[in-house]
Amino acid sequence: NLPRFYLYLTLFMFSMLGIVLADNTILMYVFWELTSVSSFLLISYWYNNGDSQFGAMQ
């Protein structure tokens, strides 16, 4: 299920770019939260591994 991983990675990169290019605080906060969500999805992608599930919730 590698396409799902690349979707999460693309979402993460898009949100990081949005943080850099944001011109106001509200937009920066939205992209910051999107980065947090996409980071959670990337870490928890390997759901078979118990350590990654624990790490995603940290």
CHARMM internal coordinates of N, CA and C (Angstrom, degrees):
IC EDIT
DIST 1 N 1 CA 1.4492
DIST 1 CA 1 C 1.5310
ANGL 1 N 1 CA 1 C 110.35
DIST 1 C 2 N 1.3067
ANGL 1 CA 1 C 2 N 115.27
DIHE 1 N 1 CA 1 C 2 N 48.25
DIST 2 N 2 CA 1.4624
ANGL 1 C 2 N 2 CA 121.79
DIHE 1 CA 1 C 2 N 2 CA -176.42
DIST 2 CA 2 C 1.5316
ANGL 2 N 2 CA 2 C 113.79
DIHE 1 C 2 N 2 CA 2 C -69.48
DIST 2 C 3 N 1.3393
ANGL 2 CA 2 C 3 N 120.37
DIHE 2 N 2 CA 2 C 3 N -32.58
DIST 3 N 3 CA 1.4758
ANGL 2 C 3 N 3 CA 118.44
DIHE 2 CA 2 C 3 N 3 CA 177.84
DIST 3 CA 3 C 1.5277
ANGL 3 N 3 CA 3 C 113.63
DIHE 2 C 3 N 3 CA 3 C -58.99
DIST 3 C 4 N 1.3170
ANGL 3 CA 3 C 4 N 117.56
DIHE 3 N 3 CA 3 C 4 N -33.07
DIST 4 N 4 CA 1.4631
ANGL 3 C 4 N 4 CA 120.41
DIHE 3 CA 3 C 4 N 4 CA 177.31
DIST 4 CA 4 C 1.5267
ANGL 4 N 4 CA 4 C 110.33
DIHE 3 C 4 N 4 CA 4 C -65.61
DIST 4 C 5 N 1.3333
ANGL 4 CA 4 C 5 N 116.87
DIHE 4 N 4 CA 4 C 5 N -39.31
DIST 5 N 5 CA 1.4616
ANGL 4 C 5 N 5 CA 120.63
DIHE 4 CA 4 C 5 N 5 CA 177.45
DIST 5 CA 5 C 1.5280
ANGL 5 N 5 CA 5 C 110.60
DIHE 4 C 5 N 5 CA 5 C -61.98
DIST 5 C 6 N 1.3234
ANGL 5 CA 5 C 6 N 116.82
DIHE 5 N 5 CA 5 C 6 N -44.12
DIST 6 N 6 CA 1.4640
ANGL 5 C 6 N 6 CA 120.03
DIHE 5 CA 5 C 6 N 6 CA 179.51
DIST 6 CA 6 C 1.5267
ANGL 6 N 6 CA 6 C 111.98
DIHE 5 C 6 N 6 CA 6 C -68.08
DIST 6 C 7 N 1.3181
ANGL 6 CA 6 C 7 N 117.49
DIHE 6 N 6 CA 6 C 7 N -30.01
DIST 7 N 7 CA 1.4617
ANGL 6 C 7 N 7 CA 120.42
DIHE 6 CA 6 C 7 N 7 CA 174.17
DIST 7 CA 7 C 1.5251
ANGL 7 N 7 CA 7 C 110.20
DIHE 6 C 7 N 7 CA 7 C -64.64
DIST 7 C 8 N 1.3187
ANGL 7 CA 7 C 8 N 117.34
DIHE 7 N 7 CA 7 C 8 N -45.51
DIST 8 N 8 CA 1.4651
ANGL 7 C 8 N 8 CA 121.24
DIHE 7 CA 7 C 8 N 8 CA 178.08
DIST 8 CA 8 C 1.5236
ANGL 8 N 8 CA 8 C 110.99
DIHE 7 C 8 N 8 CA 8 C -63.35
DIST 8 C 9 N 1.3233
ANGL 8 CA 8 C 9 N 116.49
DIHE 8 N 8 CA 8 C 9 N -40.05
DIST 9 N 9 CA 1.4604
ANGL 8 C 9 N 9 CA 120.42
DIHE 8 CA 8 C 9 N 9 CA 179.99
DIST 9 CA 9 C 1.5273
ANGL 9 N 9 CA 9 C 111.01
DIHE 8 C 9 N 9 CA 9 C -66.21
DIST 9 C 10 N 1.3195
ANGL 9 CA 9 C 10 N 117.00
DIHE 9 N 9 CA 9 C 10 N -40.60
DIST 10 N 10 CA 1.4604
ANGL 9 C 10 N 10 CA 120.97
DIHE 9 CA 9 C 10 N 10 CA 177.75
DIST 10 CA 10 C 1.5228
ANGL 10 N 10 CA 10 C 111.01
DIHE 9 C 10 N 10 CA 10 C -65.48
DIST 10 C 11 N 1.3213
ANGL 10 CA 10 C 11 N 116.81
DIHE 10 N 10 CA 10 C 11 N -40.56
DIST 11 N 11 CA 1.4621
ANGL 10 C 11 N 11 CA 120.81
DIHE 10 CA 10 C 11 N 11 CA 176.60
DIST 11 CA 11 C 1.5256
ANGL 11 N 11 CA 11 C 110.70
DIHE 10 C 11 N 11 CA 11 C -61.98
DIST 11 C 12 N 1.3253
ANGL 11 CA 11 C 12 N 116.92
DIHE 11 N 11 CA 11 C 12 N -40.78
DIST 12 N 12 CA 1.4599
ANGL 11 C 12 N 12 CA 120.93
DIHE 11 CA 11 C 12 N 12 CA 178.50
DIST 12 CA 12 C 1.5294
ANGL 12 N 12 CA 12 C 111.01
DIHE 11 C 12 N 12 CA 12 C -63.91
DIST 12 C 13 N 1.3302
ANGL 12 CA 12 C 13 N 116.91
DIHE 12 N 12 CA 12 C 13 N -45.11
DIST 13 N 13 CA 1.4651
ANGL 12 C 13 N 13 CA 119.92
DIHE 12 CA 12 C 13 N 13 CA -179.68
DIST 13 CA 13 C 1.5282
ANGL 13 N 13 CA 13 C 111.40
DIHE 12 C 13 N 13 CA 13 C -66.10
DIST 13 C 14 N 1.3353
ANGL 13 CA 13 C 14 N 117.16
DIHE 13 N 13 CA 13 C 14 N -38.95
DIST 14 N 14 CA 1.4588
ANGL 13 C 14 N 14 CA 121.16
DIHE 13 CA 13 C 14 N 14 CA 177.54
DIST 14 CA 14 C 1.5249
ANGL 14 N 14 CA 14 C 110.99
DIHE 13 C 14 N 14 CA 14 C -62.56
DIST 14 C 15 N 1.3183
ANGL 14 CA 14 C 15 N 116.55
DIHE 14 N 14 CA 14 C 15 N -42.52
DIST 15 N 15 CA 1.4616
ANGL 14 C 15 N 15 CA 119.21
DIHE 14 CA 14 C 15 N 15 CA -178.81
DIST 15 CA 15 C 1.5274
ANGL 15 N 15 CA 15 C 111.57
DIHE 14 C 15 N 15 CA 15 C -70.30
DIST 15 C 16 N 1.3275
ANGL 15 CA 15 C 16 N 117.93
DIHE 15 N 15 CA 15 C 16 N -34.61
DIST 16 N 16 CA 1.4671
ANGL 15 C 16 N 16 CA 119.86
DIHE 15 CA 15 C 16 N 16 CA 175.78
DIST 16 CA 16 C 1.5297
ANGL 16 N 16 CA 16 C 110.76
DIHE 15 C 16 N 16 CA 16 C -65.97
DIST 16 C 17 N 1.3195
ANGL 16 CA 16 C 17 N 116.15
DIHE 16 N 16 CA 16 C 17 N -39.70
DIST 17 N 17 CA 1.4616
ANGL 16 C 17 N 17 CA 119.85
DIHE 16 CA 16 C 17 N 17 CA 176.81
DIST 17 CA 17 C 1.5264
ANGL 17 N 17 CA 17 C 110.45
DIHE 16 C 17 N 17 CA 17 C -65.21
DIST 17 C 18 N 1.3219
ANGL 17 CA 17 C 18 N 116.57
DIHE 17 N 17 CA 17 C 18 N -37.18
DIST 18 N 18 CA 1.4580
ANGL 17 C 18 N 18 CA 120.40
DIHE 17 CA 17 C 18 N 18 CA 177.48
DIST 18 CA 18 C 1.5154
ANGL 18 N 18 CA 18 C 112.47
DIHE 17 C 18 N 18 CA 18 C -63.24
DIST 18 C 19 N 1.3265
ANGL 18 CA 18 C 19 N 117.19
DIHE 18 N 18 CA 18 C 19 N -36.25
DIST 19 N 19 CA 1.4699
ANGL 18 C 19 N 19 CA 120.02
DIHE 18 CA 18 C 19 N 19 CA 176.95
DIST 19 CA 19 C 1.5253
ANGL 19 N 19 CA 19 C 110.30
DIHE 18 C 19 N 19 CA 19 C -62.85
DIST 19 C 20 N 1.3125
ANGL 19 CA 19 C 20 N 116.02
DIHE 19 N 19 CA 19 C 20 N -43.28
DIST 20 N 20 CA 1.4663
ANGL 19 C 20 N 20 CA 120.28
DIHE 19 CA 19 C 20 N 20 CA -177.40
DIST 20 CA 20 C 1.5316
ANGL 20 N 20 CA 20 C 111.07
DIHE 19 C 20 N 20 CA 20 C -68.07
DIST 20 C 21 N 1.3285
ANGL 20 CA 20 C 21 N 116.62
DIHE 20 N 20 CA 20 C 21 N -38.31
DIST 21 N 21 CA 1.4605
ANGL 20 C 21 N 21 CA 120.12
DIHE 20 CA 20 C 21 N 21 CA -174.61
DIST 21 CA 21 C 1.5311
ANGL 21 N 21 CA 21 C 113.92
DIHE 20 C 21 N 21 CA 21 C -93.11
DIST 21 C 22 N 1.3152
ANGL 21 CA 21 C 22 N 118.53
DIHE 21 N 21 CA 21 C 22 N -0.57
DIST 22 N 22 CA 1.4687
ANGL 21 C 22 N 22 CA 121.10
DIHE 21 CA 21 C 22 N 22 CA -178.37
DIST 22 CA 22 C 1.5245
ANGL 22 N 22 CA 22 C 110.02
DIHE 21 C 22 N 22 CA 22 C -65.40
DIST 22 C 23 N 1.3340
ANGL 22 CA 22 C 23 N 115.14
DIHE 22 N 22 CA 22 C 23 N 136.29
DIST 23 N 23 CA 1.4588
ANGL 22 C 23 N 23 CA 119.22
DIHE 22 CA 22 C 23 N 23 CA -178.48
DIST 23 CA 23 C 1.5291
ANGL 23 N 23 CA 23 C 113.28
DIHE 22 C 23 N 23 CA 23 C -105.97
DIST 23 C 24 N 1.3263
ANGL 23 CA 23 C 24 N 117.20
DIHE 23 N 23 CA 23 C 24 N -0.19
DIST 24 N 24 CA 1.4626
ANGL 23 C 24 N 24 CA 119.57
DIHE 23 CA 23 C 24 N 24 CA 173.39
DIST 24 CA 24 C 1.5238
ANGL 24 N 24 CA 24 C 109.57
DIHE 23 C 24 N 24 CA 24 C -143.36
DIST 24 C 25 N 1.2986
ANGL 24 CA 24 C 25 N 115.63
DIHE 24 N 24 CA 24 C 25 N 167.36
DIST 25 N 25 CA 1.4599
ANGL 24 C 25 N 25 CA 121.21
DIHE 24 CA 24 C 25 N 25 CA -172.84
DIST 25 CA 25 C 1.5210
ANGL 25 N 25 CA 25 C 112.56
DIHE 24 C 25 N 25 CA 25 C -70.04
DIST 25 C 26 N 1.3157
ANGL 25 CA 25 C 26 N 117.14
DIHE 25 N 25 CA 25 C 26 N -36.71
DIST 26 N 26 CA 1.4653
ANGL 25 C 26 N 26 CA 120.38
DIHE 25 CA 25 C 26 N 26 CA -178.36
DIST 26 CA 26 C 1.5205
ANGL 26 N 26 CA 26 C 110.54
DIHE 25 C 26 N 26 CA 26 C -66.00
DIST 26 C 27 N 1.3098
ANGL 26 CA 26 C 27 N 116.28
DIHE 26 N 26 CA 26 C 27 N -45.01
DIST 27 N 27 CA 1.4615
ANGL 26 C 27 N 27 CA 120.20
DIHE 26 CA 26 C 27 N 27 CA 178.39
DIST 27 CA 27 C 1.5243
ANGL 27 N 27 CA 27 C 110.94
DIHE 26 C 27 N 27 CA 27 C -64.49
DIST 27 C 28 N 1.3165
ANGL 27 CA 27 C 28 N 116.34
DIHE 27 N 27 CA 27 C 28 N -38.04
DIST 28 N 28 CA 1.4603
ANGL 27 C 28 N 28 CA 119.77
DIHE 27 CA 27 C 28 N 28 CA 177.34
DIST 28 CA 28 C 1.5253
ANGL 28 N 28 CA 28 C 111.14
DIHE 27 C 28 N 28 CA 28 C -64.24
DIST 28 C 29 N 1.3209
ANGL 28 CA 28 C 29 N 116.99
DIHE 28 N 28 CA 28 C 29 N -39.07
DIST 29 N 29 CA 1.4653
ANGL 28 C 29 N 29 CA 121.02
DIHE 28 CA 28 C 29 N 29 CA 177.61
DIST 29 CA 29 C 1.5271
ANGL 29 N 29 CA 29 C 111.15
DIHE 28 C 29 N 29 CA 29 C -65.02
DIST 29 C 30 N 1.3271
ANGL 29 CA 29 C 30 N 117.33
DIHE 29 N 29 CA 29 C 30 N -40.65
DIST 30 N 30 CA 1.4693
ANGL 29 C 30 N 30 CA 121.13
DIHE 29 CA 29 C 30 N 30 CA 178.58
DIST 30 CA 30 C 1.5220
ANGL 30 N 30 CA 30 C 110.38
DIHE 29 C 30 N 30 CA 30 C -61.38
DIST 30 C 31 N 1.3124
ANGL 30 CA 30 C 31 N 116.81
DIHE 30 N 30 CA 30 C 31 N -46.41
DIST 31 N 31 CA 1.4630
ANGL 30 C 31 N 31 CA 119.72
DIHE 30 CA 30 C 31 N 31 CA 179.28
DIST 31 CA 31 C 1.5283
ANGL 31 N 31 CA 31 C 111.65
DIHE 30 C 31 N 31 CA 31 C -69.11
DIST 31 C 32 N 1.3255
ANGL 31 CA 31 C 32 N 117.11
DIHE 31 N 31 CA 31 C 32 N -31.18
DIST 32 N 32 CA 1.4628
ANGL 31 C 32 N 32 CA 120.48
DIHE 31 CA 31 C 32 N 32 CA 176.44
DIST 32 CA 32 C 1.5239
ANGL 32 N 32 CA 32 C 110.42
DIHE 31 C 32 N 32 CA 32 C -63.21
DIST 32 C 33 N 1.3218
ANGL 32 CA 32 C 33 N 116.37
DIHE 32 N 32 CA 32 C 33 N -44.39
DIST 33 N 33 CA 1.4633
ANGL 32 C 33 N 33 CA 120.76
DIHE 32 CA 32 C 33 N 33 CA 178.22
DIST 33 CA 33 C 1.5242
ANGL 33 N 33 CA 33 C 111.13
DIHE 32 C 33 N 33 CA 33 C -67.46
DIST 33 C 34 N 1.3132
ANGL 33 CA 33 C 34 N 117.05
DIHE 33 N 33 CA 33 C 34 N -37.24
DIST 34 N 34 CA 1.4626
ANGL 33 C 34 N 34 CA 120.37
DIHE 33 CA 33 C 34 N 34 CA 176.53
DIST 34 CA 34 C 1.5245
ANGL 34 N 34 CA 34 C 110.72
DIHE 33 C 34 N 34 CA 34 C -64.34
DIST 34 C 35 N 1.3232
ANGL 34 CA 34 C 35 N 117.04
DIHE 34 N 34 CA 34 C 35 N -35.34
DIST 35 N 35 CA 1.4582
ANGL 34 C 35 N 35 CA 120.78
DIHE 34 CA 34 C 35 N 35 CA 174.92
DIST 35 CA 35 C 1.5217
ANGL 35 N 35 CA 35 C 110.67
DIHE 34 C 35 N 35 CA 35 C -64.49
DIST 35 C 36 N 1.3168
ANGL 35 CA 35 C 36 N 117.11
DIHE 35 N 35 CA 35 C 36 N -40.15
DIST 36 N 36 CA 1.4689
ANGL 35 C 36 N 36 CA 120.38
DIHE 35 CA 35 C 36 N 36 CA 178.69
DIST 36 CA 36 C 1.5179
ANGL 36 N 36 CA 36 C 111.67
DIHE 35 C 36 N 36 CA 36 C -64.25
DIST 36 C 37 N 1.3160
ANGL 36 CA 36 C 37 N 116.81
DIHE 36 N 36 CA 36 C 37 N -43.56
DIST 37 N 37 CA 1.4668
ANGL 36 C 37 N 37 CA 120.58
DIHE 36 CA 36 C 37 N 37 CA 179.99
DIST 37 CA 37 C 1.5172
ANGL 37 N 37 CA 37 C 110.93
DIHE 36 C 37 N 37 CA 37 C -66.09
DIST 37 C 38 N 1.3232
ANGL 37 CA 37 C 38 N 117.00
DIHE 37 N 37 CA 37 C 38 N -45.02
DIST 38 N 38 CA 1.4618
ANGL 37 C 38 N 38 CA 119.10
DIHE 37 CA 37 C 38 N 38 CA -179.25
DIST 38 CA 38 C 1.5261
ANGL 38 N 38 CA 38 C 111.07
DIHE 37 C 38 N 38 CA 38 C -68.89
DIST 38 C 39 N 1.3221
ANGL 38 CA 38 C 39 N 118.15
DIHE 38 N 38 CA 38 C 39 N -31.47
DIST 39 N 39 CA 1.4601
ANGL 38 C 39 N 39 CA 120.73
DIHE 38 CA 38 C 39 N 39 CA 174.86
DIST 39 CA 39 C 1.5200
ANGL 39 N 39 CA 39 C 110.74
DIHE 38 C 39 N 39 CA 39 C -65.17
DIST 39 C 40 N 1.3257
ANGL 39 CA 39 C 40 N 116.70
DIHE 39 N 39 CA 39 C 40 N -42.35
DIST 40 N 40 CA 1.4653
ANGL 39 C 40 N 40 CA 120.98
DIHE 39 CA 39 C 40 N 40 CA 175.56
DIST 40 CA 40 C 1.5269
ANGL 40 N 40 CA 40 C 110.67
DIHE 39 C 40 N 40 CA 40 C -59.27
DIST 40 C 41 N 1.3180
ANGL 40 CA 40 C 41 N 117.04
DIHE 40 N 40 CA 40 C 41 N -43.58
DIST 41 N 41 CA 1.4626
ANGL 40 C 41 N 41 CA 120.55
DIHE 40 CA 40 C 41 N 41 CA -179.60
DIST 41 CA 41 C 1.5257
ANGL 41 N 41 CA 41 C 111.57
DIHE 40 C 41 N 41 CA 41 C -65.27
DIST 41 C 42 N 1.3209
ANGL 41 CA 41 C 42 N 116.86
DIHE 41 N 41 CA 41 C 42 N -39.04
DIST 42 N 42 CA 1.4650
ANGL 41 C 42 N 42 CA 120.01
DIHE 41 CA 41 C 42 N 42 CA 178.79
DIST 42 CA 42 C 1.5238
ANGL 42 N 42 CA 42 C 111.73
DIHE 41 C 42 N 42 CA 42 C -67.29
DIST 42 C 43 N 1.3156
ANGL 42 CA 42 C 43 N 116.97
DIHE 42 N 42 CA 42 C 43 N -42.55
DIST 43 N 43 CA 1.4627
ANGL 42 C 43 N 43 CA 119.67
DIHE 42 CA 42 C 43 N 43 CA -179.15
DIST 43 CA 43 C 1.5168
ANGL 43 N 43 CA 43 C 110.82
DIHE 42 C 43 N 43 CA 43 C -68.28
DIST 43 C 44 N 1.3153
ANGL 43 CA 43 C 44 N 116.46
DIHE 43 N 43 CA 43 C 44 N -41.38
DIST 44 N 44 CA 1.4654
ANGL 43 C 44 N 44 CA 119.47
DIHE 43 CA 43 C 44 N 44 CA -177.43
DIST 44 CA 44 C 1.5206
ANGL 44 N 44 CA 44 C 113.15
DIHE 43 C 44 N 44 CA 44 C -84.05
DIST 44 C 45 N 1.3248
ANGL 44 CA 44 C 45 N 118.03
DIHE 44 N 44 CA 44 C 45 N 3.87
DIST 45 N 45 CA 1.4638
ANGL 44 C 45 N 45 CA 120.76
DIHE 44 CA 44 C 45 N 45 CA 179.09
DIST 45 CA 45 C 1.5250
ANGL 45 N 45 CA 45 C 110.82
DIHE 44 C 45 N 45 CA 45 C -59.33
DIST 45 C 46 N 1.3036
ANGL 45 CA 45 C 46 N 116.67
DIHE 45 N 45 CA 45 C 46 N -39.67
DIST 46 N 46 CA 1.4656
ANGL 45 C 46 N 46 CA 120.61
DIHE 45 CA 45 C 46 N 46 CA 179.63
DIST 46 CA 46 C 1.5234
ANGL 46 N 46 CA 46 C 108.39
DIHE 45 C 46 N 46 CA 46 C -85.90
DIST 46 C 47 N 1.3268
ANGL 46 CA 46 C 47 N 116.24
DIHE 46 N 46 CA 46 C 47 N 66.00
DIST 47 N 47 CA 1.4640
ANGL 46 C 47 N 47 CA 121.85
DIHE 46 CA 46 C 47 N 47 CA -173.30
DIST 47 CA 47 C 1.5144
ANGL 47 N 47 CA 47 C 112.99
DIHE 46 C 47 N 47 CA 47 C -67.93
DIST 47 C 48 N 1.3330
ANGL 47 CA 47 C 48 N 119.37
DIHE 47 N 47 CA 47 C 48 N -14.76
DIST 48 N 48 CA 1.4652
ANGL 47 C 48 N 48 CA 121.62
DIHE 47 CA 47 C 48 N 48 CA 177.77
DIST 48 CA 48 C 1.5206
ANGL 48 N 48 CA 48 C 111.31
DIHE 47 C 48 N 48 CA 48 C -71.60
DIST 48 C 49 N 1.3125
ANGL 48 CA 48 C 49 N 117.07
DIHE 48 N 48 CA 48 C 49 N -26.01
DIST 49 N 49 CA 1.4538
ANGL 48 C 49 N 49 CA 122.53
DIHE 48 CA 48 C 49 N 49 CA -178.06
DIST 49 CA 49 C 1.5339
ANGL 49 N 49 CA 49 C 109.05
DIHE 48 C 49 N 49 CA 49 C -89.20
DIST 49 C 50 N 1.3204
ANGL 49 CA 49 C 50 N 117.17
DIHE 49 N 49 CA 49 C 50 N 121.79
DIST 50 N 50 CA 1.4603
ANGL 49 C 50 N 50 CA 121.38
DIHE 49 CA 49 C 50 N 50 CA -178.54
DIST 50 CA 50 C 1.5153
ANGL 50 N 50 CA 50 C 112.99
DIHE 49 C 50 N 50 CA 50 C -64.02
DIST 50 C 51 N 1.3387
ANGL 50 CA 50 C 51 N 116.90
DIHE 50 N 50 CA 50 C 51 N -33.03
DIST 51 N 51 CA 1.4573
ANGL 50 C 51 N 51 CA 119.96
DIHE 50 CA 50 C 51 N 51 CA 179.74
DIST 51 CA 51 C 1.5229
ANGL 51 N 51 CA 51 C 111.64
DIHE 50 C 51 N 51 CA 51 C -66.29
DIST 51 C 52 N 1.3259
ANGL 51 CA 51 C 52 N 117.37
DIHE 51 N 51 CA 51 C 52 N -36.23
DIST 52 N 52 CA 1.4595
ANGL 51 C 52 N 52 CA 119.40
DIHE 51 CA 51 C 52 N 52 CA 179.90
DIST 52 CA 52 C 1.5201
ANGL 52 N 52 CA 52 C 111.10
DIHE 51 C 52 N 52 CA 52 C -71.41
DIST 52 C 53 N 1.3124
ANGL 52 CA 52 C 53 N 117.58
DIHE 52 N 52 CA 52 C 53 N -32.98
DIST 53 N 53 CA 1.4633
ANGL 52 C 53 N 53 CA 119.90
DIHE 52 CA 52 C 53 N 53 CA 175.60
DIST 53 CA 53 C 1.5256
ANGL 53 N 53 CA 53 C 110.34
DIHE 52 C 53 N 53 CA 53 C -66.01
DIST 53 C 54 N 1.3189
ANGL 53 CA 53 C 54 N 116.50
DIHE 53 N 53 CA 53 C 54 N -42.66
DIST 54 N 54 CA 1.4631
ANGL 53 C 54 N 54 CA 120.55
DIHE 53 CA 53 C 54 N 54 CA 178.35
DIST 54 CA 54 C 1.5230
ANGL 54 N 54 CA 54 C 110.62
DIHE 53 C 54 N 54 CA 54 C -66.41
DIST 54 C 55 N 1.3306
ANGL 54 CA 54 C 55 N 116.68
DIHE 54 N 54 CA 54 C 55 N -41.32
DIST 55 N 55 CA 1.4577
ANGL 54 C 55 N 55 CA 120.99
DIHE 54 CA 54 C 55 N 55 CA -179.53
DIST 55 CA 55 C 1.5180
ANGL 55 N 55 CA 55 C 112.75
DIHE 54 C 55 N 55 CA 55 C -66.87
DIST 55 C 56 N 1.3145
ANGL 55 CA 55 C 56 N 117.20
DIHE 55 N 55 CA 55 C 56 N -31.90
DIST 56 N 56 CA 1.4612
ANGL 55 C 56 N 56 CA 120.22
DIHE 55 CA 55 C 56 N 56 CA 179.54
DIST 56 CA 56 C 1.5176
ANGL 56 N 56 CA 56 C 111.38
DIHE 55 C 56 N 56 CA 56 C -68.38
DIST 56 C 57 N 1.3086
ANGL 56 CA 56 C 57 N 117.26
DIHE 56 N 56 CA 56 C 57 N -29.34
DIST 57 N 57 CA 1.4545
ANGL 56 C 57 N 57 CA 120.63
DIHE 56 CA 56 C 57 N 57 CA -178.36
DIST 57 CA 57 C 1.5333
ANGL 57 N 57 CA 57 C 112.74
DIHE 56 C 57 N 57 CA 57 C -86.86
DIST 57 C 58 N 1.3133
ANGL 57 CA 57 C 58 N 118.50
DIHE 57 N 57 CA 57 C 58 N -5.73
DIST 58 N 58 CA 1.4649
ANGL 57 C 58 N 58 CA 121.72
DIHE 57 CA 57 C 58 N 58 CA -179.20
DIST 58 CA 58 C 1.5003
ANGL 58 N 58 CA 58 C 111.60
DIHE 57 C 58 N 58 CA 58 C -71.79
END
COOR INIT
IC SEED 1 N 1 CA 1 C
IC BUILD
